[in-house]
Amino acid sequence: MGEGKYLPELLAEKDSLDVSFTHAMKLLAAEIERIQKGEPKKEGGDTYLDLFTVKNIKLKERVLIPVKQYPRVSLLPLLFSPVLLSAARLELHG
């Protein structure tokens, strides 16, 4: 799309857009400002994670379990899936 035609279309879209679409208004304003300054189009590059080349991603989150506050409540079923829980029981009892 030509730069000469692009800016008037952006301005027309901004004028026709309802004010309740605040995020869209901010994006349009940023794009209009970029065009008016003459900045080149930003190339995003790798903005998405390629699941086929990047493998074995480990996500860790430290969770504090209030065992002293709730000694009679078993919190393991809430934290682990049924498969992991049954495997843990097998290791403990078998």
C-alpha positions as CSV (number, residue, x, y, z in Angstrom):
1,M,0.0,0.0,0.0
2,G,1.4,3.4,-0.9
3,E,2.3,5.8,1.9
4,G,0.3,8.6,0.4
5,K,-2.9,6.5,0.5
6,Y,-2.2,4.8,3.9
7,L,-2.2,7.9,6.1
8,P,-5.6,9.3,5.0
9,E,-7.1,5.8,5.5
10,L,-5.6,5.7,9.0
11,L,-7.0,9.1,9.8
12,A,-10.4,8.2,8.4
13,E,-10.5,5.0,10.4
14,K,-9.5,6.9,13.6
15,D,-12.3,9.4,13.0
16,S,-14.9,6.7,12.4
17,L,-13.9,4.6,15.4
18,D,-15.9,4.7,18.5
19,V,-14.1,6.2,21.5
20,S,-14.8,3.1,23.6
21,F,-12.1,1.2,21.7
22,T,-9.2,2.7,23.6
23,H,-6.6,0.2,22.6
24,A,-7.4,0.5,19.0
25,M,-7.3,4.3,19.2
26,K,-3.8,4.0,20.9
27,L,-2.6,1.7,18.1
28,L,-3.9,3.9,15.4
29,A,-2.4,7.0,17.0
30,A,1.0,5.3,17.2
31,E,0.8,4.2,13.6
32,I,-0.2,7.7,12.4
33,E,2.6,9.2,14.4
34,R,5.1,6.7,12.9
35,I,3.9,7.5,9.4
36,Q,4.1,11.3,10.0
37,K,7.6,11.1,11.3
38,G,8.6,9.0,8.3
39,E,9.9,6.1,10.3
40,P,10.2,2.8,8.5
41,K,7.8,-0.1,9.2
42,K,8.9,-2.1,12.2
43,E,9.8,-5.7,11.4
44,G,8.7,-7.9,14.3
45,G,11.1,-10.7,13.7
46,D,10.5,-13.8,15.8
47,T,7.6,-12.6,17.9
48,Y,6.2,-16.1,18.3
49,L,7.7,-19.1,19.8
50,D,8.4,-21.9,17.2
51,L,7.2,-25.0,18.9
52,F,8.9,-27.3,16.5
53,T,12.5,-26.0,16.9
54,V,12.4,-24.9,20.5
55,K,11.9,-28.0,22.7
56,N,12.1,-28.9,26.3
57,I,11.1,-25.6,27.9
58,K,11.0,-25.9,31.7
59,L,8.7,-23.6,33.5
60,K,9.1,-23.4,37.3
61,E,7.1,-21.6,39.9
62,R,7.8,-21.8,43.5
63,V,4.6,-22.4,45.5
64,L,4.5,-22.1,49.3
65,I,2.2,-24.7,50.8
66,P,0.7,-23.6,54.2
67,V,1.2,-27.0,55.9
68,K,1.6,-25.5,59.4
69,Q,-1.6,-23.5,59.0
70,Y,-3.7,-26.4,57.7
71,P,-2.1,-29.6,59.0
72,R,-5.2,-31.8,58.4
73,V,-5.9,-30.8,54.8
74,S,-4.2,-32.7,52.0
75,L,-3.2,-30.1,49.4
76,L,-1.5,-32.5,47.0
77,P,-4.6,-33.2,44.9
78,L,-5.0,-29.5,44.4
79,L,-1.4,-29.1,43.1
80,F,-0.8,-32.1,41.0
81,S,-2.8,-33.8,38.3
82,P,-4.3,-37.2,39.0
83,V,-1.6,-39.0,37.0
84,L,1.3,-37.4,38.9
85,L,-0.5,-38.0,42.2
86,S,-1.0,-41.7,41.5
87,A,2.7,-42.0,40.5
88,A,3.7,-40.3,43.7
89,R,1.5,-42.7,45.7
90,L,3.1,-45.7,44.0
91,E,6.6,-44.4,44.9
92,L,5.6,-43.9,48.5
93,H,3.8,-47.2,49.0
94,G,5.4,-49.5,46.5
